[in-house]
Amino acid sequence: MTEGRWRTSPDVLQDLETRGGPFDSEAFRRAWIRSYPGWSDASFGAEMADGTRAAISLLVRDGAAESMPNNYGSVVTSRGWGFGEEEMRSFLEAACDACGASGLVARSVPVRPDPSSHHVGSRVGGWTSVVYLGRGADLAARFAFKARRSMRIAIEAGAEIEQTADPSGFTRLYQTTSRDHWMRYPDALIEELAAEGIARFFDVSLGGDRVASVMVLRSASHWIAWMAAQDARGREINANYLATGQMLDTAQRSGVTAVDLGVSTGMAGVAHFKRRFDAVDVPVLEYRIVSITERMTSTVGRLGRRILGRARRISRRSRTER
């Protein structure tokens, strides 16, 4: 199938698995669809005549497509730095038309900008916080004094930390702490992501009870600390600092080059917490596309308004001359 300059190629979707982030994986899409009925997978991979490849992870519902609802995926390309605004727009228009959506919203975070993930032609829709990692580097030395001290307080209080695939400790805490959140994810999605092997949890226990937990989503290129929760006992001993510090250390030892600590736009306190782990601000890039039908309707509408306006001016001039 050909969409203008782009030829649909399902094989290109594999690039999302090898070079994309956690939100780009087929496993994430499966978990989302099982947890949210009504969504379907509309991911798009294509090639141009010159061999340029591009892929985007998409979900669609009610005629609208998104690169992970309320989150962000990536547009993975083979051309890299030469993939400019024109190519990005034509690719996203092809993706929108291929899935039959009336519009498409794509959000992307260039966690570590490189030839396959850095693109132009977008608007900045927000900011996220990223910690860059290097195998063998002294990670703790980069943490602010407050972060190191808080981790020591938790350990001296008797806190223990465990990495686990069992979501139950996290979901128990999350059920309580997320009650006032504008966006609350169902336990079913968290459990599905754990079952798919994408999610891991860094649980902090005190006296045998879970008091804090950080949920991470993993990929070969980077991890995302997607959500965190702690109870009153956890706050008393700064347990989230211990969970976050241990998670970053594990990520570095695993060989990933970066951990995205998540969006902090409008949350000054959360952003400050992340900076204590040497996180830096990275933009969330947003692209908005309408379908060919909507584009044609818009064009016809503009032409119609121009013609009508000109007809009115001629009519007024004619009446004046009489």
C-alpha positions in Angstrom: 0.0 0.0 0.0 1.3 3.5 -0.8 0.4 6.7 1.0 1.8 9.4 -1.3 5.6 9.3 -0.9 5.5 6.5 1.6 5.0 2.8 1.0 3.5 0.9 3.9 5.9 -1.7 5.2 4.9 -3.7 8.4 8.5 -5.0 8.7 9.6 -1.4 9.6 7.6 -1.7 12.8 10.4 -3.8 14.2 12.5 -0.6 14.4 10.2 0.5 17.3 11.2 -2.6 19.3 14.9 -2.2 18.7 15.3 1.6 18.8 12.2 2.9 20.4 11.3 3.5 24.1 8.9 1.6 26.4 5.8 3.3 25.1 6.7 2.2 21.5 6.7 -1.5 22.2 4.0 -3.9 20.9 3.7 -5.3 24.4 2.7 -1.9 25.8 0.0 -1.5 23.1 -1.3 -5.0 23.9 -1.5 -4.2 27.6 -3.3 -0.9 26.9 -5.9 -2.4 24.5 -6.7 -5.2 27.0 -7.2 -2.6 29.8 -9.1 0.0 27.8 -11.7 -1.5 25.5 -12.4 0.5 22.4 -8.8 1.2 21.5 -7.0 -0.6 18.6 -3.5 -0.8 17.4 -2.9 1.5 14.4 0.9 1.6 14.4 2.5 2.6 11.1 5.7 1.7 9.4 6.7 2.8 5.9 9.5 3.4 3.5 10.3 6.0 0.8 11.7 5.2 -2.6 15.2 6.3 -1.4 15.2 3.7 1.3 14.3 6.0 4.2 12.4 4.1 6.9 10.1 5.5 9.6 7.8 4.0 12.2 5.4 5.3 14.9 3.5 3.5 17.6 -0.2 4.5 17.4 -3.5 3.7 19.1 -6.8 4.8 17.7 -10.3 5.2 19.2 -13.4 7.1 18.0 -11.6 8.3 14.9 -8.7 9.8 16.7 -5.1 8.5 16.7 -2.5 9.1 19.4 1.0 7.9 20.0 0.1 6.5 23.4 -2.9 8.4 25.0 -1.8 10.9 27.6 1.8 9.7 27.2 4.5 9.9 24.5 6.1 7.5 22.1 8.7 8.2 19.4 9.0 8.5 15.6 11.9 6.2 14.8 13.6 6.9 11.5 16.6 5.6 9.6 17.7 8.9 7.9 18.3 10.7 11.2 19.5 14.3 11.1 18.3 14.7 7.6 14.7 13.8 8.5 13.2 17.4 8.5 9.9 19.1 8.9 8.6 18.2 5.4 9.4 14.5 5.8 8.0 14.4 9.3 4.7 16.0 8.2 4.3 13.8 5.1 5.0 10.7 7.2 2.5 11.6 9.9 -0.1 12.5 7.3 0.4 9.1 5.7 0.1 7.4 9.1 -3.1 9.3 9.8 -4.6 8.5 6.4 -3.6 4.8 6.6 -5.5 4.3 9.9 -8.6 6.2 8.7 -8.5 8.7 11.6 -9.8 12.2 11.4 -6.7 13.5 13.2 -3.5 12.4 14.8 -1.6 13.6 17.9 2.0 12.4 18.2 4.1 13.2 21.3 7.8 12.4 21.4 10.6 12.8 23.8 14.2 12.9 22.4 15.6 11.3 25.6 19.1 11.3 24.1 18.8 13.1 20.7 20.5 11.0 18.1 20.0 10.4 14.3 17.0 8.2 14.8 15.0 10.3 17.3 15.7 14.0 16.7 13.2 15.7 14.4 11.9 19.2 13.7 8.6 20.7 12.8 6.9 20.2 16.2 5.7 22.4 19.1 6.9 22.0 22.7 4.0 20.5 24.6 5.7 20.2 28.0 8.9 19.2 29.7 10.1 16.0 31.2 13.2 15.2 33.4 15.9 12.8 32.3 18.9 11.4 34.1 21.8 10.4 31.8 23.8 7.4 32.8 27.2 5.9 32.0 28.4 2.5 32.8 31.0 2.5 35.6 30.5 6.2 36.5 30.0 7.3 40.1 26.3 8.0 40.0 25.8 8.8 43.6 28.4 11.6 43.5 26.1 13.4 41.1 23.2 13.4 43.5 22.5 16.5 45.6 23.3 16.4 49.3 19.6 16.3 50.1 19.1 13.2 48.0 22.1 11.3 49.5 21.1 12.3 53.1 17.5 11.2 52.5 18.6 7.8 51.2 20.8 7.4 54.4 17.9 8.4 56.6 15.7 5.6 55.0 18.4 3.0 55.4 19.2 4.0 59.0 15.4 3.7 59.8 15.6 0.1 58.7 14.1 0.4 55.3 14.8 -2.4 52.8 14.5 -2.2 49.0 13.6 -4.9 46.5 13.2 -5.0 42.7 10.3 -7.1 41.8 7.9 -8.0 38.9 5.0 -8.3 41.4 2.8 -5.2 41.1 0.7 -5.8 44.3 2.9 -3.6 46.6 2.7 -0.7 44.2 -1.0 -1.0 43.4 -1.9 -1.0 47.1 -0.1 2.3 47.6 -1.2 3.7 44.3 -4.9 3.1 45.1 -4.6 5.5 48.0 -2.2 8.1 46.8 -3.8 8.6 43.3 -7.3 9.4 44.5 -6.9 13.1 43.7 -4.9 12.7 40.5 -6.4 14.1 37.3 -5.3 10.9 35.5 -5.5 7.6 37.3 -4.5 4.4 35.6 -6.5 1.2 36.4 -4.8 -1.6 38.3 -5.5 -3.9 35.3 -3.1 -1.9 33.1 -0.4 -2.0 35.8 -0.8 -5.7 36.1 -0.9 -6.3 32.4 2.4 -4.3 32.0 4.0 -6.4 34.7 2.7 -9.6 33.0 4.2 -8.4 29.7 7.6 -8.1 31.3 7.9 -4.3 30.6 7.2 -3.1 34.2 9.4 -3.5 37.2 8.8 -2.2 40.7 11.3 -0.9 43.3 9.5 -1.5 46.6 10.7 0.0 49.9 9.6 -2.0 53.0 9.7 -1.0 56.6 9.0 -3.6 59.2 7.7 -5.9 56.5 5.2 -3.4 55.1 5.5 -1.7 51.7 5.8 2.0 52.3 7.0 3.3 48.9 7.3 2.0 45.3 8.5 3.3 42.0 7.2 1.7 38.8 9.5 1.7 35.8 8.9 0.8 32.2 11.9 -0.7 30.5 13.3 -0.8 27.0 16.7 -1.5 25.5 17.5 2.2 25.0 16.1 3.8 28.2 13.8 3.3 31.1 10.8 5.5 32.2 10.0 6.0 35.9 6.3 6.1 35.1 4.7 6.4 38.5 5.6 6.5 42.2 3.6 6.1 45.4 4.3 6.2 49.1 2.3 6.3 52.3 2.7 8.4 55.4 5.4 6.1 56.9 7.3 6.3 53.7 7.2 10.0 53.7 8.5 10.1 57.3 11.7 8.3 56.2 12.1 9.8 52.7 11.5 6.3 51.2 10.9 7.6 47.6 14.5 8.9 47.6 15.8 5.4 48.4 13.6 3.8 45.8 14.6 6.4 43.1 18.3 6.2 43.9 18.3 2.4 43.8 16.3 2.3 40.6 18.8 4.7 38.9 21.8 2.6 40.1 20.1 -0.6 38.8 19.4 1.1 35.4 23.1 2.1 35.1 24.3 -1.3 36.0 21.9 -2.8 33.4 23.6 -0.7 30.7 20.8 1.7 29.7 22.0 5.2 28.9 19.1 7.2 30.4 16.1 7.2 32.7 13.2 9.5 32.0 11.7 10.5 35.4 8.5 11.8 33.8 6.7 15.0 33.1 7.0 17.7 35.8 5.2 20.6 34.0 3.2 22.6 36.5 4.7 20.6 39.5 7.5 22.7 40.9 8.1 20.4 43.9 8.2 17.3 41.8 10.7 18.9 39.3 12.9 20.0 42.2 12.9 16.4 43.6 14.1 15.1 40.2 16.9 17.7 39.9 18.3 16.4 43.1 19.2 13.3 41.1 20.9 15.4 38.4 17.9 15.2 36.1 17.8 17.7 33.2 14.8 19.1 31.4 14.0 17.6 28.0 11.1 18.8 25.8 8.0 16.8 25.0 7.5 17.4 21.3 4.0 17.5 19.9 2.8 17.1 16.4 -0.9 17.5 15.3 -2.1 16.2 12.0 -5.6 16.1 10.3 -6.7 13.6 7.8 -6.8 14.1 4.0 -10.6 14.5 4.2 -10.3 17.2 6.9 -7.5 18.9 4.9 -9.6 18.9 1.8 -12.6 20.1 3.6 -10.5 22.9 5.2 -9.1 23.9 1.8 -12.5 23.9 0.1 -13.9 25.9 3.0 -11.2 28.6 2.7 -11.7 28.8 -1.1 -15.4 29.1 -0.6 -15.0 31.9 1.9 -12.7 33.7 -0.4 -15.1 33.4 -3.3 -18.1 34.4 -1.2 -16.2 37.4 0.1 -15.2 38.5 -3.4 -18.8 38.1 -4.6 -20.0 40.3 -1.8 -17.5 43.0 -2.6 -18.5 43.0 -6.3 -22.2 43.1 -5.3 -21.6 46.1 -3.0 -19.5 47.9 -5.6 -22.2 47.3 -8.2 -24.9 48.8 -5.9 -22.7 51.8 -5.3 -22.2 52.5 -9.0 -25.9 52.4 -9.6 
